[in-house]
Amino acid sequence: MKNCMQRTYAIALAPVYAGILVMGLSPFGSADAAEIAITQDNISQLKGAWEGSRTGTESKRSGTAPVTMNVLSIRPFRAKILFYQTAAHGSTVSFGFRGELQDGTIAGDMMGKGRPSLKLTLHRNDDGRLELRGIYSSGPAYSFRGEFRLEKVAGE
């Protein structure tokens, strides 16, 4: 069953993984931040509030906008993600995310459709701060897709 789930995630997110190749071209800064495998030993560091920005496409419009994420629990991994619309920063879209550890990342359903739609990776910036990166997609039509980078909110 586990191998079947891994293949399902890999097949569903394969087109999204291509976005990783353009990370160095994104407005988020250095793509050289060291990736850290997410494990049972360090997953507790993810709990709390994170904020940053995303680049993405929504219904053929693309742009950059703020995003926040509040990691509510780590076992099971659950978070609330708030996307500000790229077309109008005043409106927001909220997602509940449920994920699981998978090969040093967290992958799971953000769109509520029961299929993988978000993959999170953990990185350490040049200045030593932790950064969460996400690659997301709404599914086969890919009308809602992109990437984001988040840093932990101070005091969290």
C-alpha positions as CSV (number, residue, x, y, z in Angstrom):
1,M,0.0,0.0,0.0
2,K,2.8,2.4,0.9
3,N,4.5,1.9,-2.5
4,C,1.2,2.5,-4.2
5,M,0.7,5.8,-2.3
6,Q,4.3,6.9,-3.2
7,R,3.7,6.2,-6.9
8,T,0.4,8.0,-6.7
9,Y,2.1,11.1,-5.2
10,A,4.9,10.9,-7.7
11,I,2.6,10.6,-10.7
12,A,0.2,13.3,-9.5
13,L,2.9,15.8,-8.7
14,A,5.4,15.0,-11.5
15,P,4.4,18.1,-13.6
16,V,4.7,20.3,-10.6
17,Y,8.2,19.0,-9.7
18,A,9.4,20.7,-13.0
19,G,8.8,24.0,-11.2
20,I,11.7,23.2,-8.9
21,L,14.1,23.7,-11.9
22,V,13.1,27.4,-12.1
23,M,13.4,28.2,-8.4
24,G,16.7,30.0,-9.1
25,L,14.9,32.3,-11.4
26,S,12.2,33.2,-8.9
27,P,12.0,36.5,-7.0
28,F,12.5,34.8,-3.7
29,G,16.3,35.0,-3.6
30,S,18.9,32.4,-3.4
31,A,18.0,28.9,-4.6
32,D,21.3,27.6,-2.9
33,A,19.8,27.3,0.6
34,A,20.7,23.9,2.0
35,E,17.8,21.4,1.9
36,I,17.2,19.6,5.1
37,A,15.3,16.3,5.2
38,I,12.1,16.6,7.3
39,T,12.1,13.7,9.8
40,Q,10.3,12.6,13.0
41,D,13.3,14.2,14.9
42,N,12.9,17.8,13.4
43,I,9.2,18.0,12.3
44,S,8.3,19.7,15.6
45,Q,10.3,22.8,14.4
46,L,7.6,23.4,11.8
47,K,4.8,24.0,14.2
48,G,3.6,27.6,14.4
49,A,3.1,30.6,12.1
50,W,5.0,31.1,8.8
51,E,4.8,33.9,6.3
52,G,6.3,34.8,2.9
53,S,5.3,35.1,-0.7
54,R,4.4,33.0,-3.7
55,T,4.5,33.1,-7.4
56,G,1.7,31.4,-9.2
57,T,-0.9,31.2,-11.8
58,E,-4.7,31.4,-11.3
59,S,-7.0,31.0,-14.2
60,K,-4.3,32.2,-16.7
61,R,-3.3,35.2,-14.6
62,S,0.1,35.0,-12.9
63,G,1.9,37.1,-10.4
64,T,3.4,37.3,-6.9
65,A,1.4,37.7,-3.7
66,P,1.7,37.1,0.1
67,V,1.0,33.7,1.7
68,T,0.8,32.6,5.3
69,M,0.7,29.2,6.9
70,N,-0.1,28.1,10.4
71,V,1.1,24.6,11.2
72,L,-1.6,23.4,13.7
73,S,-0.3,19.9,14.4
74,I,2.6,17.7,13.4
75,R,1.2,14.2,14.1
76,P,-0.8,14.1,11.9
77,F,0.6,17.1,10.0
78,R,-2.1,19.7,9.5
79,A,-1.9,23.3,8.5
80,K,-4.0,26.3,7.5
81,I,-2.7,28.1,4.4
82,L,-3.9,31.6,3.4
83,F,-3.2,32.7,-0.2
84,Y,-3.7,36.3,-1.1
85,Q,-4.9,36.5,-4.7
86,T,-2.3,37.6,-7.2
87,A,-4.9,39.6,-9.2
88,A,-6.2,41.5,-6.2
89,H,-4.2,41.5,-3.0
90,G,-7.3,42.3,-0.9
91,S,-9.0,38.9,-1.4
92,T,-7.8,35.7,0.1
93,V,-8.3,31.9,-0.3
94,S,-7.9,29.6,2.7
95,F,-6.9,26.0,2.5
96,G,-6.7,23.2,5.0
97,F,-3.7,21.0,4.4
98,R,-3.2,17.5,5.5
99,G,0.2,15.9,4.7
100,E,2.5,13.1,5.6
101,L,6.2,12.6,5.8
102,Q,7.5,11.2,2.5
103,D,11.1,10.8,1.6
104,G,12.3,13.8,3.7
105,T,9.4,16.1,2.5
106,I,5.8,16.6,3.5
107,A,3.3,15.8,0.7
108,G,-0.5,15.9,0.8
109,D,-3.8,17.4,-0.1
110,M,-4.3,21.1,0.0
111,M,-7.3,21.4,-2.4
112,G,-9.6,19.1,-0.5
113,K,-10.0,16.7,-3.4
114,G,-8.3,13.7,-1.8
115,R,-5.2,13.8,-4.1
116,P,-1.7,15.2,-3.7
117,S,-1.5,18.9,-4.4
118,L,1.3,20.3,-2.2
119,K,4.8,19.2,-1.5
120,L,6.8,21.0,1.3
121,T,10.6,21.0,1.7
122,L,12.7,22.4,4.5
123,H,15.8,24.6,3.9
124,R,18.3,26.6,5.9
125,N,19.1,30.1,4.5
126,D,22.6,31.5,4.4
127,D,21.9,33.4,7.6
128,G,20.8,30.1,9.4
129,R,17.1,30.7,9.4
130,L,14.7,27.9,8.4
131,E,12.6,28.3,5.3
132,L,9.7,26.2,4.1
133,R,9.2,25.9,0.3
134,G,6.1,24.6,-1.3
135,I,5.2,23.5,-4.8
136,Y,1.4,23.4,-5.4
137,S,-1.1,22.5,-8.1
138,S,-4.8,22.2,-8.3
139,G,-4.7,19.0,-10.4
140,P,-4.9,17.9,-14.0
141,A,-6.1,21.3,-15.4
142,Y,-3.3,23.1,-13.5
143,S,-5.4,26.3,-13.4
144,F,-4.0,27.0,-9.9
145,R,-0.3,26.3,-9.5
146,G,3.0,27.8,-8.3
147,E,5.5,27.8,-5.6
148,F,6.0,29.6,-2.3
149,R,8.7,30.3,0.3
150,L,8.0,30.9,3.9
151,E,10.0,31.9,7.0
152,K,9.0,31.3,10.6
153,V,7.3,34.3,12.2
154,A,9.5,35.6,15.0
155,G,8.5,34.4,18.4
156,E,6.8,31.3,17.1
